[in-house]
Amino acid sequence: MKKIKAGRQPNRSVGGDVGVAIVLILFGCFFAFPLVFAINNSIKPLNELFVFPPKLFVKNPTSDNFSDLFLLMSKSGVVTFSRYVFNSLFITIVGTAGHIMVASMAAYVLAKYRFPGSRLFFNMVTIALMFSGYVLAIPNYLIMAKLGWVDTYLAIIIPAFAMPMGLFLMKQFMESSIPDVLIEAAKIDGAKEGLIFFKIVMPLVKPATLTLMIFSIQALWNNVATTYIYSEEKKTLPFALKTVAAGGVARTGVSAATTVFVMIVPLVTFIFSQSNIVETMASSGIKE
């Protein structure tokens, strides 16, 4: 019998491995193109930004676009640059932490317990995935106005707790990765629900938690928040950056630098958590 080489699937030839590698490289280049193009644009001088047809790679890199961006931000008005950064960080951190906790607790109940209306509730969450944020903008604003949360951080943070994508991902992952016998064994040993959730369930769903964290950070960090927040001292960093960059043709370089600056936080988060995203997506649709 032929020995099967370690790390190779027995039903795939060398040619198949090469073909898969080529396809993955092509798709990788395709998906990396916008990122490479944005980074190169951010370090191009103005004369290269207006070249037609546009060039992918920069010839004479410069940091003037970023220095101009920080200079304009420092002279933008009554609010300092650090205040905009604080607003975005506060909304992103609190909103992400609350979303992960609420989605995890609700998913645990729906995944491991059966009660009247549980299936109906999850079907409602699934249906909510089909609605765009633009459809819900007016109802959300009316609710925030009734609660008195307009022009406060709560108008952005509290709705983030209930994003349906988080509950859906966590429930599907818990159903496929946490055996019921494990929870039953913990109960037999005398563990309370809180101990089971925080000491057993949450460590096992770390990949899904990190995936959910990436989605939440991306949504909250890029939130301009002009619908609910009007006070300048409470506005977010993306709003301030877009306002500065919207100064006509002369600020094309600043606009390119703004694009890179806004995507730094979601990009860094994704780089450190990308392996967990693959594991979560592979497990979210599998059931015992």
MOFEN-V437755 format. One record per backbone hydrogen bond with DSSP energy under -0.5 kcal/mol. NH is the residue of the N-H (numbers start at 0). CO is the residue of the C=O. If there is no record, write none. Layout:
BEGIN
nh:NH co:CO
nh:NH co:CO
END
This chain:
BEGIN
nh:4 co:2
nh:7 co:4
nh:11 co:8
nh:16 co:12
nh:17 co:13
nh:18 co:14
nh:19 co:15
nh:20 co:16
nh:21 co:17
nh:22 co:18
nh:23 co:19
nh:24 co:20
nh:25 co:21
nh:26 co:22
nh:27 co:23
nh:28 co:24
nh:29 co:25
nh:30 co:26
nh:31 co:27
nh:32 co:28
nh:35 co:31
nh:36 co:32
nh:37 co:33
nh:38 co:34
nh:39 co:35
nh:40 co:36
nh:41 co:37
nh:42 co:38
nh:42 co:39
nh:43 co:40
nh:47 co:44
nh:48 co:44
nh:49 co:45
nh:50 co:47
nh:61 co:42
nh:66 co:62
nh:67 co:63
nh:68 co:64
nh:69 co:65
nh:70 co:66
nh:71 co:67
nh:72 co:68
nh:73 co:69
nh:74 co:70
nh:75 co:72
nh:83 co:79
nh:84 co:80
nh:85 co:81
nh:86 co:82
nh:87 co:83
nh:88 co:84
nh:89 co:85
nh:90 co:86
nh:91 co:87
nh:92 co:88
nh:93 co:89
nh:94 co:90
nh:95 co:91
nh:96 co:92
nh:97 co:93
nh:98 co:94
nh:99 co:95
nh:100 co:96
nh:101 co:97
nh:102 co:98
nh:103 co:99
nh:104 co:100
nh:105 co:101
nh:106 co:102
nh:107 co:103
nh:108 co:104
nh:109 co:105
nh:110 co:106
nh:111 co:107
nh:112 co:108
nh:114 co:112
nh:117 co:114
nh:120 co:116
nh:121 co:117
nh:122 co:118
nh:123 co:119
nh:124 co:120
nh:125 co:121
nh:126 co:122
nh:127 co:123
nh:128 co:124
nh:128 co:125
nh:129 co:126
nh:130 co:127
nh:134 co:131
nh:135 co:131
nh:136 co:133
nh:139 co:135
nh:140 co:136
nh:141 co:137
nh:142 co:138
nh:143 co:139
nh:144 co:140
nh:145 co:141
nh:146 co:142
nh:147 co:143
nh:147 co:144
nh:148 co:143
nh:149 co:143
nh:150 co:227
nh:151 co:148
nh:154 co:148
nh:154 co:151
nh:155 co:152
nh:156 co:152
nh:157 co:153
nh:158 co:153
nh:159 co:155
nh:160 co:156
nh:160 co:157
nh:161 co:157
nh:161 co:158
nh:162 co:159
nh:165 co:162
nh:166 co:162
nh:167 co:163
nh:168 co:164
nh:169 co:165
nh:170 co:166
nh:171 co:167
nh:172 co:168
nh:173 co:169
nh:174 co:170
nh:175 co:171
nh:176 co:172
nh:177 co:173
nh:178 co:176
nh:181 co:178
nh:182 co:178
nh:183 co:179
nh:184 co:180
nh:185 co:181
nh:186 co:182
nh:187 co:183
nh:188 co:184
nh:189 co:186
nh:190 co:185
nh:195 co:191
nh:196 co:192
nh:197 co:193
nh:198 co:194
nh:199 co:194
nh:199 co:195
nh:200 co:195
nh:201 co:196
nh:203 co:199
nh:204 co:200
nh:205 co:202
nh:208 co:204
nh:209 co:205
nh:210 co:206
nh:211 co:207
nh:212 co:208
nh:213 co:209
nh:214 co:210
nh:215 co:211
nh:216 co:212
nh:217 co:213
nh:218 co:214
nh:219 co:215
nh:220 co:216
nh:221 co:217
nh:222 co:219
nh:223 co:221
nh:228 co:224
nh:229 co:227
nh:233 co:230
nh:234 co:231
nh:235 co:223
nh:236 co:83
nh:239 co:235
nh:240 co:236
nh:241 co:237
nh:242 co:238
nh:243 co:239
nh:244 co:240
nh:245 co:241
nh:246 co:244
nh:250 co:247
nh:251 co:248
nh:254 co:250
nh:255 co:251
nh:256 co:252
nh:257 co:253
nh:258 co:254
nh:259 co:255
nh:260 co:256
nh:261 co:257
nh:262 co:258
nh:263 co:259
nh:263 co:260
nh:266 co:262
nh:267 co:263
nh:268 co:264
nh:269 co:265
nh:270 co:266
nh:271 co:267
nh:272 co:268
nh:272 co:269
nh:273 co:269
nh:275 co:272
nh:276 co:272
nh:277 co:273
nh:278 co:274
nh:279 co:275
nh:280 co:276
nh:281 co:277
nh:282 co:278
nh:283 co:279
nh:285 co:282
END
